[in-house]
Amino acid sequence: MRQPYGRAIASTVCYAHPQWYAQHGFAVVVQDVRGRGDSQGHFRGFSQEAADGTSTLAWVRAQSWCNGRVGSYGFSYQGLTQLLLASDEQLPDALAPAMAGLDERRHWASEGGCHWWALGLGWGLQLAAQACQRRGDHEGWWEIRRSLESGDFLRHGQALLERLDPDGMAAAWLQLDPAEAEGWRRHEPPAALWRRPMLLIGGWHDPHLLGVLDLWQRARAAGGEPWLRLGAWSHLQWNGGLDQLQLAFFRHHLMTGSETIAAGPVPLPQQLSIGTALQNIATEQWEPLEPTACSDQRWLLCSSGLAAVDAAEGQLIATDSRATHGEGGRCTIVHDPWRPLPGRGGHLGLDAGGVLRTDLDQRSDVACFSSGVLDQPITLLGQPVLELEAMADQPGFDLCAALSVVQSDGQVRQCSSGVARWLGHSCQTMAPRRVELQPLLLTLQPGERLRLSLGLAAWPQIAVNPGDGTLPRGAAGPQHRVISVELNLGSASLSIQPMVGAN
């Protein structure tokens, strides 16, 4: 494992301690990447890792305690370090990247034209604080710590980054336009890596999920046979994790028969014989499914204009039922920057995961569209996509969508969310708009309803749109405008589309 957070932590926030793997027959190496922890040199982010990772693999293979076969593992930054290598000459014999992707714009820093505000600042300031600690700047370390603990970083974190870690990745990303690919890096592993044994791990509530699905798709396209596990997890909470499966995966690909016998019995692995397994968000059961499968459902949106006033008025209608309900209608949502709609849970929240949003749906700046009460279970598998026409009265607006289950007791449990942003005078013309939500596997039970909620902010998950056409840069301020957005529901639809290839 190669990581930037100090090797002593060894990603134990999600994995078993390396000693556990050692007890089951493996030598484990955890390395500080260049310029971090106790490693010398200057930290330059992902750009440095290909050459250093290749050298590390060569060093490990040359050690007397190595049988010549090496596996790599780790999540987030240490997920990508496994993929960034200089050539085909030194590759892991098996690798287990978790919660990572190759595109810095789409898989690390933004979506829908919006920077990941709270997540991006929080992560960047963690790296900056560790850099302060490394150079003995205790005052800088405490300044960052106080800002994170008080929440002040949401307003002033970008300035802190530019002062205390101006060359860091997070500061650089915030200077780029998240709506355009120009200036952003997309990394490319050596071609032969795609055919190596690979265990890919992701979470429905993790911001890097599309990156994991992209890796899965590319490995399959290159002729590889990767395993895939998608859990009902956030970035840091794996609810028991996959260490047993990962151990079995590495034993299968790295050990000889005699080495396996000498290492002793293997703990019972989780669904070892199944290449692809997805955990249902509602039931928490693992299901052997292909992520290219899709439940292929579609609903139309309908309102008489009161969907943002009465949470029960807007409707989600099966596509074969529109004839009995008339046209979709129109409704207007008003964003007041004095009280912006909070973002809660999901994959972009500091409180990531499934959350109750019953109170949010009662706000008059949220338009809700609900299905009828179900009389039989339905399963949603894929990426929810909202398509509708909308226009604003200002040259900038956001659409923030949430897909939820309305439980039989009336509580609303959010299961997926997504954001999209438009800037410029084209915002003031009625035009097609598209919001892609986080993929999911979800089963609804009889007595429950499906709900789509639409708002114009998700603070602090994304910066509050000022409505003047400029790129949002933080919380609402005195320059922010009231924004009214009219939704034309005549052709609006919510569909479940295949996860792979959607990004």
Summary of the structure (lengths in Angstrom):
residues: 503
radius of gyration: 23.6
end to end distance: 28.0
largest distance: 75.2
contacts: 1770
relative contact order: 0.12
helix: 26%
strand: 28%
